Amino acid sequence: IIEWRKQTDRYSFFIYIATSSSKTRTMINTVSVPDNKQVYDSASAINYVDGTTAVDSLLRDSKVHPTGCTEKRCVGSQMFPKRRDVKKPYTKDEMIELAKDFIKQYYESMNEKDSIEHKEREAEVLREIEEKGIYDLTFKELSFGCRTAWRNAPRCINRIQWRNLTVFDQRNVKTAEEMCAAMINHIRYCTNPTKPGVLRSAITVFPVAIDAEHEYRVWNPQFIKYAGYKMEDGSIRGDPSSVEF
């Protein structure tokens, strides 16, 4: 059941979802201000059985990377939405804003926001940016970032497992051979040879791309894929999308 309801200075959008087993209902609430400028403040999911409320504010908090959604169009279902040009480096101001926000999220996740450790780490990160133009994540920060990114990926149906993501830190590799060995290790771990059929989720992180000329690239569109070959008579054997590669 979907309805719009006007409340004093805003409109609320309600979606009621009832399950046959527990007859629970969920309300998702987005708001707009009187001057017709759309403001998606948050989405509140209310459990009408026990009264608890969960609030999602990811859209509101998106600053440097806007979602592209407007009051007239939602692009959340696009398979290949427009992304930031990864070869265009961040400005120092952008990097500082992103770094401060990330460190804040990290310490918030441990209920240590504004703690001494938080302030000291933020100061350390800002010094690194001033001196080197970039900063290095600790392994715990890297793991938090990877898991949070997976949790926030709207098109991944398996992200419910985000807390169980295993992170392989391979930021120390220097050669293509080392990258290959890391990827083979990744495949072996995920396919779980000790328990066939019980797949494990993992991510392998390689060195950061300093610029467009110094980046670590995996040219394969995916780890395991059917090969494709063009035969002498012009026919194609295998997967046509793999012929050029």
DRENDO-1510 file (C-alpha; in Angstrom, 1 decimal, always signed):
<recs>
REC; n; res; u; v; w
REC; 1; ILE; +0.0; +0.0; +0.0 .
REC; 2; ILE; +1.5; +3.3; -1.0 .
REC; 3; GLU; +0.3; +6.8; +0.0 .
REC; 4; TRP; +1.4; +10.4; +0.2 .
REC; 5; ARG; +0.4; +12.2; +3.3 .
REC; 6; LYS; +0.9; +16.0; +4.0 .
REC; 7; GLN; +2.1; +16.8; +7.4 .
REC; 8; THR; +2.3; +20.5; +8.4 .
REC; 9; ASP; +5.5; +21.6; +6.6 .
REC; 10; ARG; +6.4; +18.4; +4.7 .
REC; 11; TYR; +5.1; +15.4; +2.8 .
REC; 12; SER; +5.7; +11.9; +3.9 .
REC; 13; PHE; +5.8; +8.9; +1.7 .
REC; 14; PHE; +4.5; +5.8; +3.3 .
REC; 15; ILE; +5.0; +2.2; +2.1 .
REC; 16; TYR; +3.2; -0.4; +4.2 .
REC; 17; ILE; +4.6; -3.9; +3.8 .
REC; 18; ALA; +2.7; -6.7; +5.6 .
REC; 19; THR; +4.0; -10.2; +5.9 .
REC; 20; SER; +1.7; -13.1; +6.3 .
REC; 21; SER; +3.6; -14.6; +9.2 .
REC; 22; SER; +4.0; -11.7; +11.6 .
REC; 23; LYS; +1.7; -9.0; +10.1 .
REC; 24; THR; +4.5; -6.4; +10.6 .
REC; 25; ARG; +4.3; -3.1; +8.7 .
REC; 26; THR; +7.1; -1.0; +7.5 .
REC; 27; MET; +7.0; +2.8; +6.8 .
REC; 28; ILE; +9.6; +4.4; +4.6 .
REC; 29; ASN; +9.6; +8.1; +4.9 .
REC; 30; THR; +11.1; +10.8; +2.6 .
REC; 31; VAL; +10.3; +14.5; +3.0 .
REC; 32; SER; +10.2; +17.6; +0.9 .
REC; 33; VAL; +10.3; +21.3; +2.1 .
REC; 34; PRO; +7.7; +23.9; +1.3 .
REC; 35; ASP; +9.7; +25.8; -1.4 .
REC; 36; ASN; +9.5; +22.7; -3.6 .
REC; 37; LYS; +13.2; +22.0; -3.4 .
REC; 38; GLN; +13.3; +18.2; -2.9 .
REC; 39; VAL; +15.2; +17.2; +0.2 .
REC; 40; TYR; +15.5; +13.4; +0.9 .
REC; 41; ASP; +16.4; +13.7; +4.5 .
REC; 42; SER; +16.2; +10.1; +5.6 .
REC; 43; ALA; +14.3; +6.8; +5.3 .
REC; 44; SER; +12.7; +5.5; +8.5 .
REC; 45; ALA; +11.7; +1.8; +8.7 .
REC; 46; ILE; +9.3; +1.4; +11.6 .
REC; 47; ASN; +8.4; -2.0; +13.0 .
REC; 48; TYR; +4.8; -1.6; +14.1 .
REC; 49; VAL; +5.0; -4.8; +16.2 .
REC; 50; ASP; +7.7; -3.7; +18.7 .
REC; 51; GLY; +7.8; +0.0; +17.9 .
REC; 52; THR; +11.5; +0.1; +16.9 .
REC; 53; THR; +12.8; +2.4; +14.2 .
REC; 54; ALA; +15.8; +2.0; +11.9 .
REC; 55; VAL; +16.9; +5.1; +10.0 .
REC; 56; ASP; +18.9; +5.2; +6.7 .
REC; 57; SER; +20.5; +8.5; +5.8 .
REC; 58; LEU; +23.0; +7.5; +3.1 .
REC; 59; LEU; +21.4; +9.6; +0.5 .
REC; 60; ARG; +21.4; +12.7; +2.7 .
REC; 61; ASP; +25.0; +12.1; +3.6 .
REC; 62; SER; +26.2; +11.8; +0.0 .
REC; 63; LYS; +28.3; +14.9; -0.5 .
REC; 64; VAL; +31.3; +14.5; -2.8 .
REC; 65; HIS; +29.7; +11.7; -4.8 .
REC; 66; PRO; +26.0; +12.8; -5.6 .
REC; 67; THR; +23.7; +9.9; -6.4 .
REC; 68; GLY; +22.3; +11.5; -9.5 .
REC; 69; CYS; +18.7; +11.1; -8.3 .
REC; 70; THR; +16.3; +14.0; -8.5 .
REC; 71; GLU; +12.8; +14.7; -7.4 .
REC; 72; LYS; +11.6; +13.6; -10.9 .
REC; 73; ARG; +14.0; +10.7; -11.6 .
REC; 74; CYS; +15.5; +7.9; -9.6 .
REC; 75; VAL; +18.7; +6.3; -11.1 .
REC; 76; GLY; +19.1; +3.7; -8.4 .
REC; 77; SER; +18.2; +0.8; -10.7 .
REC; 78; GLN; +20.7; +1.7; -13.4 .
REC; 79; MET; +23.1; -1.2; -14.0 .
REC; 80; PHE; +25.9; +1.2; -15.1 .
REC; 81; PRO; +25.2; +4.6; -13.5 .
REC; 82; LYS; +27.4; +7.6; -14.3 .
REC; 83; ARG; +30.5; +7.5; -12.1 .
REC; 84; ARG; +33.2; +9.9; -11.2 .
REC; 85; ASP; +36.2; +9.8; -13.6 .
REC; 86; VAL; +38.7; +7.7; -11.6 .
REC; 87; LYS; +41.6; +9.1; -13.6 .
REC; 88; LYS; +40.8; +12.6; -12.4 .
REC; 89; PRO; +42.7; +13.1; -9.1 .
REC; 90; TYR; +40.9; +14.6; -6.2 .
REC; 91; THR; +41.7; +18.2; -5.2 .
REC; 92; LYS; +43.3; +18.6; -1.8 .
REC; 93; ASP; +40.1; +20.1; -0.4 .
REC; 94; GLU; +38.1; +17.1; -1.7 .
REC; 95; MET; +40.5; +14.6; -0.2 .
REC; 96; ILE; +40.6; +16.3; +3.1 .
REC; 97; GLU; +36.8; +16.3; +3.3 .
REC; 98; LEU; +36.6; +12.7; +2.3 .
REC; 99; ALA; +39.3; +11.7; +4.7 .
REC; 100; LYS; +37.8; +13.5; +7.7 .
REC; 101; ASP; +34.4; +11.9; +6.9 .
REC; 102; PHE; +35.8; +8.4; +6.6 .
REC; 103; ILE; +37.8; +8.6; +9.8 .
REC; 104; LYS; +34.7; +10.0; +11.5 .
REC; 105; GLN; +32.7; +7.0; +10.3 .
REC; 106; TYR; +35.4; +4.6; +11.4 .
REC; 107; TYR; +35.4; +5.8; +14.9 .
REC; 108; GLU; +31.6; +6.2; +15.0 .
REC; 109; SER; +31.4; +2.5; +14.2 .
REC; 110; MET; +33.3; +1.8; +17.5 .
REC; 111; ASN; +31.4; +4.4; +19.5 .
REC; 112; GLU; +34.6; +6.4; +19.8 .
REC; 113; LYS; +33.7; +9.5; +17.8 .
REC; 114; ASP; +35.5; +12.6; +19.1 .
REC; 115; SER; +37.7; +10.5; +21.3 .
REC; 116; ILE; +41.4; +11.3; +21.8 .
REC; 117; GLU; +42.3; +8.5; +19.4 .
REC; 118; HIS; +39.9; +9.9; +16.8 .
REC; 119; LYS; +41.4; +13.4; +17.0 .
REC; 120; GLU; +44.9; +12.1; +16.9 .
REC; 121; ARG; +44.3; +9.9; +13.9 .
REC; 122; GLU; +42.5; +12.7; +12.1 .
REC; 123; ALA; +45.5; +15.0; +12.7 .
REC; 124; GLU; +47.9; +12.3; +11.5 .
REC; 125; VAL; +45.9; +11.8; +8.3 .
REC; 126; LEU; +45.7; +15.5; +7.5 .
REC; 127; ARG; +49.5; +15.8; +8.0 .
REC; 128; GLU; +50.0; +12.9; +5.5 .
REC; 129; ILE; +47.8; +14.6; +2.9 .
REC; 130; GLU; +49.7; +17.9; +3.3 .
REC; 131; GLU; +53.0; +16.2; +3.0 .
REC; 132; LYS; +52.3; +13.4; +0.4 .
REC; 133; GLY; +49.0; +14.3; -1.2 .
REC; 134; ILE; +47.5; +11.0; -0.1 .
REC; 135; TYR; +47.3; +9.0; +3.1 .
REC; 136; ASP; +47.6; +5.4; +4.0 .
REC; 137; LEU; +44.9; +3.4; +5.7 .
REC; 138; THR; +45.6; +1.1; +8.5 .
REC; 139; PHE; +44.5; -2.5; +8.0 .
REC; 140; LYS; +41.6; -2.1; +10.4 .
REC; 141; GLU; +40.5; +1.1; +8.5 .
REC; 142; LEU; +40.9; -0.7; +5.2 .
REC; 143; SER; +38.7; -3.6; +6.4 .
REC; 144; PHE; +36.1; -1.2; +7.7 .
REC; 145; GLY; +36.1; +0.7; +4.4 .
REC; 146; CYS; +35.7; -2.5; +2.3 .
REC; 147; ARG; +32.9; -3.9; +4.4 .
REC; 148; THR; +31.1; -0.6; +4.6 .
REC; 149; ALA; +31.3; -0.1; +0.8 .
REC; 150; TRP; +29.8; -3.6; +0.3 .
REC; 151; ARG; +27.1; -2.9; +2.8 .
REC; 152; ASN; +26.2; +0.3; +0.9 .
REC; 153; ALA; +26.3; -1.3; -2.6 .
REC; 154; PRO; +22.6; -1.0; -3.7 .
REC; 155; ARG; +22.8; -3.5; -6.5 .
REC; 156; CYS; +24.4; -6.4; -4.7 .
REC; 157; ILE; +21.9; -8.9; -3.4 .
REC; 158; ASN; +24.5; -10.7; -1.2 .
REC; 159; ARG; +25.6; -7.6; +0.8 .
REC; 160; ILE; +23.7; -9.0; +3.8 .
REC; 161; GLN; +27.0; -10.9; +4.4 .
REC; 162; TRP; +29.1; -7.7; +4.6 .
REC; 163; ARG; +30.2; -8.3; +8.1 .
REC; 164; ASN; +31.8; -11.6; +7.0 .
REC; 165; LEU; +33.9; -10.2; +4.2 .
REC; 166; THR; +37.5; -11.3; +4.4 .
REC; 167; VAL; +40.0; -8.6; +3.3 .
REC; 168; PHE; +43.3; -9.5; +1.8 .
REC; 169; ASP; +45.7; -6.6; +2.0 .
REC; 170; GLN; +48.0; -6.8; -1.1 .
REC; 171; ARG; +49.1; -3.1; -1.1 .
REC; 172; ASN; +52.7; -4.3; -1.0 .
REC; 173; VAL; +52.8; -6.0; -4.4 .
REC; 174; LYS; +55.1; -4.6; -7.1 .
REC; 175; THR; +54.8; -6.9; -10.1 .
REC; 176; ALA; +52.2; -8.6; -12.3 .
REC; 177; GLU; +53.4; -12.0; -11.1 .
REC; 178; GLU; +52.7; -11.0; -7.5 .
REC; 179; MET; +49.3; -9.7; -8.5 .
REC; 180; CYS; +48.6; -13.0; -10.3 .
REC; 181; ALA; +49.6; -15.0; -7.2 .
REC; 182; ALA; +47.3; -12.9; -5.0 .
REC; 183; MET; +44.4; -13.4; -7.4 .
REC; 184; ILE; +44.9; -17.2; -7.4 .
REC; 185; ASN; +45.0; -17.1; -3.6 .
REC; 186; HIS; +41.7; -15.1; -3.7 .
REC; 187; ILE; +40.0; -17.7; -6.0 .
REC; 188; ARG; +41.2; -20.6; -3.9 .
REC; 189; TYR; +40.0; -19.0; -0.7 .
REC; 190; CYS; +36.6; -18.0; -2.1 .
REC; 191; THR; +35.9; -21.4; -3.7 .
REC; 192; ASN; +36.7; -23.1; -0.4 .
REC; 193; PRO; +38.3; -26.4; -1.5 .
REC; 194; THR; +37.9; -27.8; +2.0 .
REC; 195; LYS; +34.1; -27.5; +1.8 .
REC; 196; PRO; +33.1; -27.6; -1.8 .
REC; 197; GLY; +30.0; -25.6; -2.5 .
REC; 198; VAL; +30.4; -23.4; +0.5 .
REC; 199; LEU; +31.6; -20.2; -1.0 .
REC; 200; ARG; +33.4; -17.5; +1.1 .
REC; 201; SER; +33.3; -13.7; +0.4 .
REC; 202; ALA; +36.6; -11.9; +0.0 .
REC; 203; ILE; +38.2; -8.8; -1.5 .
REC; 204; THR; +41.8; -8.4; -2.4 .
REC; 205; VAL; +43.1; -4.8; -2.3 .
REC; 206; PHE; +46.1; -3.8; -4.5 .
REC; 207; PRO; +48.2; -0.6; -4.3 .
REC; 208; VAL; +46.4; +2.7; -4.7 .
REC; 209; ALA; +46.6; +4.3; -8.2 .
REC; 210; ILE; +48.7; +7.5; -7.6 .
REC; 211; ASP; +47.8; +8.7; -11.1 .
REC; 212; ALA; +46.6; +7.4; -14.5 .
REC; 213; GLU; +50.1; +6.3; -15.5 .
REC; 214; HIS; +50.8; +4.3; -12.3 .
REC; 215; GLU; +48.0; +2.1; -11.5 .
REC; 216; TYR; +47.5; -1.7; -11.1 .
REC; 217; ARG; +45.0; -3.0; -13.6 .
REC; 218; VAL; +43.1; -6.3; -13.9 .
REC; 219; TRP; +42.2; -6.5; -17.6 .
REC; 220; ASN; +40.0; -9.5; -17.3 .
REC; 221; PRO; +36.3; -8.6; -17.0 .
REC; 222; GLN; +36.0; -11.3; -14.4 .
REC; 223; PHE; +38.2; -13.9; -12.8 .
REC; 224; ILE; +36.8; -17.0; -14.4 .
REC; 225; LYS; +35.2; -16.8; -17.9 .
REC; 226; TYR; +34.8; -18.9; -21.0 .
REC; 227; ALA; +37.5; -18.2; -23.7 .
REC; 228; GLY; +36.6; -17.3; -27.2 .
REC; 229; TYR; +38.6; -17.9; -30.5 .
REC; 230; LYS; +38.0; -16.9; -34.1 .
REC; 231; MET; +38.5; -19.8; -36.4 .
REC; 232; GLU; +40.1; -19.8; -39.9 .
REC; 233; ASP; +36.7; -20.0; -41.5 .
REC; 234; GLY; +35.5; -16.9; -39.6 .
REC; 235; SER; +33.4; -18.7; -37.1 .
REC; 236; ILE; +33.8; -18.3; -33.4 .
REC; 237; ARG; +34.4; -21.1; -31.0 .
REC; 238; GLY; +33.5; -20.3; -27.4 .
REC; 239; ASP; +32.3; -17.0; -25.9 .
REC; 240; PRO; +32.2; -14.2; -28.6 .
REC; 241; SER; +32.7; -11.5; -26.0 .
REC; 242; SER; +36.2; -13.0; -25.2 .
REC; 243; VAL; +37.5; -13.1; -28.7 .
REC; 244; GLU; +39.2; -9.6; -28.7 .
REC; 245; PHE; +40.7; -10.2; -25.2 .
</recs>
